[in-house]
Amino acid sequence: MEIKSIFVIFFVLVGIFFMLIGSIGILRLPDFFSRTHAISKSDTLGILFVVLGLIIHDGTLVNSLKLGLIMIFIALANPIGSHALANAALKKGMKPLLHKKKKEN
């Protein structure tokens, strides 16, 4: 196996791992704001790793530049979109779940 293929497999698997963690975060976290945070951070990082693996795999300059532009767009759009969603939810009156109060005996 060539070194290029090893790097491609590594970056794609790391990206899939981060996207899996984000998917588990959607299922396990308690409120909208925590879920939005989990999915925006981990999926952005996961997609960037997968696209980096595609850049290494392809190797041609034109396609690599296009994939690089896609990486820049994703790195900017995902956090801005999740911030806009959280801001809209906060303006509509949705409150974040900060912690659960313990009952005192």
HUTATA-V554331 format. One record per backbone hydrogen bond with DSSP energy under -0.5 kcal/mol. CO is the residue of the C=O (numbers start at 1). NH is the residue of the N-H. If there is no record, write none. Layout:
# HUTATA-V554331
co={CO;CO}
nh={NH;NH}
This chain:
# HUTATA-V554331
co={2;3;4;5;6;7;8;9;10;11;12;13;14;15;16;17;18;19;20;21;22;23;24;25;31;32;33;34;35;36;37;38;39;40;41;42;43;44;45;46;47;48;49;50;51;52;53;54;55;60;61;62;63;64;65;66;67;68;69;70;71;72;73;74;76;77;78;79;80;81;82;83;84;85;86;87;88;89;90;96}
nh={6;7;8;9;10;11;12;13;14;15;16;17;18;19;20;21;22;23;24;25;26;27;28;29;35;36;37;38;39;40;41;42;43;44;45;46;47;48;49;50;51;52;53;54;55;56;57;58;59;64;65;66;67;68;69;70;71;72;73;74;75;76;77;78;80;81;82;83;84;85;86;87;88;89;90;91;92;94;93;98}
